[in-house]
Amino acid sequence: MTAGCAHAKLIRKVTPSALGCEECLKTGSPWVHLRICRTCGHVGCCDDSPNRHATRHFHETGHPVIEGYDPPEGWGWCYLDELVIDLGGDTTPQRTPIPRFI
């Protein structure tokens, strides 16, 4: 259910940009959980991770909706409306990530 989220209409089917947090893989940093941008497919780390790349991606691009991605968890988050979105069965198939847990 996407009720209350004005940005749910921007959710698209996407292809993951990387097998883990794109930026953490480049720098060798660890992450806790992955998030995928439902506008462009950028894979970033969650806010419990040291670098918070998913939120940084939102601030840099304005892409409002992410999906819990490791494994696909069925929920999204709209940064602009600050709402959890039930994605139902519309989850992004996970490419097997490279484990980088803290």
Backbone as CSV, one residue per row, in Angstrom:
resi,resn,N_x,N_y,N_z,CA_x,CA_y,CA_z,C_x,C_y,C_z
1,MET,0.846,-1.182,0.000,0.000,0.000,0.000,0.883,1.233,0.000
2,THR,0.564,2.162,-0.856,1.340,3.387,-0.966,0.519,4.601,-0.561
3,ALA,-0.600,4.376,0.118,-1.471,5.474,0.533,-0.698,6.505,1.343
4,GLY,-0.931,7.765,1.027,-0.289,8.836,1.754,1.047,9.268,1.175
5,CYS,1.583,8.496,0.261,2.875,8.859,-0.338,2.632,9.472,-1.713
6,ALA,2.945,10.743,-1.816,2.751,11.453,-3.077,3.771,11.047,-4.131
7,HIS,4.802,10.317,-3.734,5.889,9.985,-4.655,5.875,8.534,-5.115
8,ALA,4.884,7.766,-4.661,4.800,6.354,-5.031,4.702,6.182,-6.546
9,LYS,4.136,7.165,-7.226,4.004,7.076,-8.684,5.362,7.109,-9.386
10,LEU,6.406,7.492,-8.666,7.756,7.544,-9.239,8.501,6.214,-9.122
11,ILE,7.916,5.233,-8.426,8.565,3.930,-8.256,8.615,3.227,-9.601
12,ARG,9.824,2.771,-9.953,10.023,2.066,-11.217,10.693,0.733,-10.959
13,LYS,10.552,-0.169,-11.903,11.349,-1.392,-11.873,12.760,-0.974,-12.266
14,VAL,13.750,-1.423,-11.492,15.126,-0.988,-11.718,16.069,-2.190,-11.749
15,THR,17.244,-1.962,-12.285,18.324,-2.942,-12.281,19.357,-2.479,-11.266
16,PRO,19.751,-3.345,-10.330,20.742,-2.947,-9.318,22.055,-2.489,-9.956
17,SER,22.610,-1.419,-9.421,23.841,-0.837,-9.958,25.096,-1.602,-9.561
18,ALA,25.001,-2.428,-8.523,26.190,-3.134,-8.018,25.756,-4.341,-7.200
19,LEU,26.710,-5.190,-6.839,26.451,-6.381,-6.030,26.504,-6.093,-4.540
20,GLY,26.610,-4.850,-4.171,26.640,-4.396,-2.786,26.566,-2.885,-2.839
21,CYS,26.853,-2.225,-1.726,26.865,-0.762,-1.734,27.922,-0.296,-2.735
22,GLU,27.462,0.423,-3.720,28.340,0.839,-4.813,29.585,1.579,-4.316
23,GLU,29.393,2.549,-3.435,30.524,3.344,-2.943,31.395,2.558,-1.971
24,CYS,30.786,1.757,-1.086,31.574,0.969,-0.129,32.444,-0.061,-0.836
25,LEU,31.946,-0.634,-1.932,32.761,-1.577,-2.685,34.004,-0.892,-3.249
26,LYS,33.867,0.359,-3.663,35.003,1.103,-4.217,36.046,1.447,-3.163
27,THR,35.575,1.701,-1.924,36.503,2.137,-0.873,36.895,1.037,0.104
28,GLY,36.224,-0.117,0.010,36.507,-1.204,0.942,35.828,-1.051,2.290
29,SER,34.830,-0.190,2.374,34.117,0.043,3.632,33.064,-1.041,3.869
30,PRO,32.752,-1.326,5.139,31.705,-2.295,5.449,30.327,-1.623,5.440
31,TRP,29.289,-2.443,5.386,27.930,-1.952,5.526,27.138,-2.918,6.385
32,VAL,25.955,-2.464,6.813,25.069,-3.293,7.631,23.973,-3.896,6.755
33,HIS,23.190,-3.050,6.067,22.112,-3.490,5.174,22.170,-2.667,3.897
34,LEU,21.554,-3.193,2.853,21.536,-2.505,1.572,20.160,-1.927,1.285
35,ARG,20.146,-0.841,0.540,18.933,-0.193,0.050,19.127,0.043,-1.439
36,ILE,18.040,-0.051,-2.201,18.121,0.213,-3.635,17.171,1.351,-3.992
37,CYS,17.655,2.287,-4.770,16.856,3.418,-5.226,15.861,2.922,-6.260
38,ARG,14.586,3.198,-6.037,13.560,2.729,-6.965,13.316,3.719,-8.102
39,THR,14.205,4.707,-8.251,14.180,5.578,-9.419,15.237,5.145,-10.421
40,CYS,16.470,4.840,-9.930,17.580,4.571,-10.854,18.315,3.260,-10.600
41,GLY,18.070,2.576,-9.473,18.746,1.309,-9.207,20.035,1.416,-8.425
42,HIS,20.400,2.606,-7.982,21.613,2.765,-7.175,21.498,1.916,-5.909
43,VAL,22.518,1.106,-5.628,22.551,0.314,-4.403,23.463,1.031,-3.416
44,GLY,22.909,1.352,-2.253,23.662,2.048,-1.211,23.432,1.388,0.134
45,CYS,24.247,1.768,1.103,24.130,1.193,2.447,23.154,2.007,3.293
46,CYS,22.604,1.341,4.307,21.574,1.925,5.169,22.164,2.942,6.154
47,ASP,21.293,3.587,6.886,21.712,4.606,7.857,22.390,4.029,9.090
48,ASP,22.324,2.713,9.312,23.076,2.086,10.400,24.505,1.767,9.977
49,SER,24.807,1.926,8.709,26.155,1.706,8.183,26.979,2.972,8.385
50,PRO,28.299,2.839,8.449,29.141,4.012,8.709,28.973,5.158,7.703
51,ASN,28.722,4.837,6.431,28.730,5.883,5.407,27.366,6.343,4.911
52,ARG,26.302,5.620,5.237,24.937,6.034,4.906,24.776,6.453,3.441
53,HIS,25.269,5.620,2.530,25.282,5.994,1.119,23.895,6.072,0.479
54,ALA,22.916,5.301,0.947,21.576,5.398,0.358,20.974,6.777,0.622
55,THR,21.098,7.255,1.851,20.585,8.591,2.175,21.388,9.670,1.451
56,ARG,22.682,9.484,1.354,23.516,10.444,0.614,23.063,10.519,-0.845
57,HIS,22.744,9.358,-1.430,22.248,9.325,-2.813,20.955,10.139,-2.931
58,PHE,20.048,9.986,-1.970,18.818,10.780,-1.988,19.135,12.273,-1.966
59,HIS,20.028,12.703,-1.082,20.351,14.132,-0.979,21.020,14.657,-2.247
60,GLU,21.788,13.820,-2.924,22.471,14.249,-4.149,21.544,14.270,-5.361
61,THR,20.565,13.359,-5.402,19.745,13.205,-6.604,18.299,13.650,-6.441
62,GLY,17.790,13.618,-5.209,16.374,13.892,-4.987,15.474,12.700,-5.277
63,HIS,16.061,11.539,-5.590,15.254,10.342,-5.829,14.626,9.926,-4.503
64,PRO,13.283,9.944,-4.397,12.642,9.871,-3.088,12.452,8.497,-2.457
65,VAL,12.378,7.414,-3.246,11.975,6.123,-2.683,13.087,5.085,-2.792
66,ILE,13.374,4.436,-1.653,14.303,3.312,-1.622,13.532,2.060,-1.220
67,GLU,14.161,0.930,-1.466,13.605,-0.371,-1.086,14.605,-1.085,-0.189
68,GLY,14.117,-1.736,0.865,14.969,-2.616,1.655,15.384,-3.769,0.761
69,TYR,16.710,-3.993,0.603,17.176,-4.804,-0.521,18.003,-6.045,-0.179
70,ASP,18.239,-6.382,1.060,19.103,-7.556,1.263,18.615,-8.498,2.347
71,PRO,17.836,-9.462,2.034,17.181,-9.711,0.743,16.025,-8.739,0.540
72,PRO,15.394,-8.748,-0.639,14.237,-7.872,-0.822,13.231,-8.104,0.307
73,GLU,12.846,-7.024,0.970,12.050,-7.130,2.187,10.589,-6.736,2.008
74,GLY,10.213,-6.242,0.833,8.812,-5.912,0.575,8.381,-4.530,1.028
75,TRP,9.313,-3.735,1.542,8.956,-2.393,1.982,9.848,-1.363,1.287
76,GLY,9.326,-0.173,1.207,10.080,0.958,0.699,10.016,2.077,1.717
77,TRP,10.788,3.107,1.486,10.796,4.298,2.335,10.820,5.509,1.431
78,CYS,9.908,6.440,1.679,9.909,7.707,0.955,10.579,8.742,1.848
79,TYR,11.723,9.241,1.412,12.442,10.248,2.180,11.650,11.543,2.301
80,LEU,10.939,11.934,1.250,10.241,13.212,1.256,9.010,13.193,2.150
81,ASP,8.226,12.111,2.081,7.022,12.019,2.902,7.287,11.372,4.253
82,GLU,8.490,10.816,4.429,8.874,10.104,5.655,7.853,9.025,5.991
83,LEU,7.580,8.183,4.993,6.605,7.108,5.128,7.172,5.780,4.667
84,VAL,6.798,4.712,5.366,7.079,3.361,4.900,6.041,3.020,3.841
85,ILE,6.482,2.385,2.776,5.603,2.006,1.674,5.618,0.486,1.567
86,ASP,4.441,-0.112,1.546,4.323,-1.548,1.324,4.415,-1.785,-0.180
87,LEU,5.482,-2.423,-0.620,5.680,-2.669,-2.045,4.930,-3.895,-2.537
88,GLY,4.304,-4.615,-1.618,3.584,-5.821,-2.012,4.550,-6.782,-2.691
89,GLY,4.205,-7.250,-3.841,5.080,-8.164,-4.581,6.005,-7.453,-5.548
90,ASP,5.997,-6.131,-5.535,6.804,-5.359,-6.483,8.206,-5.095,-5.935
91,THR,8.924,-6.169,-5.596,10.281,-6.017,-5.079,11.298,-6.241,-6.192
92,THR,12.476,-5.711,-6.004,13.542,-5.859,-6.977,14.280,-7.168,-6.708
93,PRO,14.366,-8.060,-7.685,15.113,-9.301,-7.473,16.564,-8.987,-7.106
94,GLN,17.040,-9.648,-6.077,18.388,-9.370,-5.596,19.426,-10.114,-6.417
95,ARG,20.446,-9.389,-6.815,21.646,-10.015,-7.352,22.457,-10.398,-6.131
96,THR,23.095,-11.524,-6.142,23.804,-12.002,-4.959,24.863,-10.991,-4.551
97,PRO,24.704,-10.403,-3.342,25.659,-9.375,-2.912,26.967,-9.971,-2.406
98,ILE,27.978,-9.159,-2.446,29.254,-9.483,-1.826,29.092,-9.144,-0.350
99,PRO,29.201,-10.103,0.568,28.997,-9.779,1.996,30.039,-8.783,2.501
100,ARG,29.600,-7.750,3.182,30.483,-6.739,3.753,29.935,-6.275,5.086
101,PHE,29.456,-7.192,5.870,28.806,-6.815,7.111,29.813,-6.354,8.158
102,ILE,29.340,-5.480,8.988,30.142,-4.979,10.098,30.113,-6.008,11.208
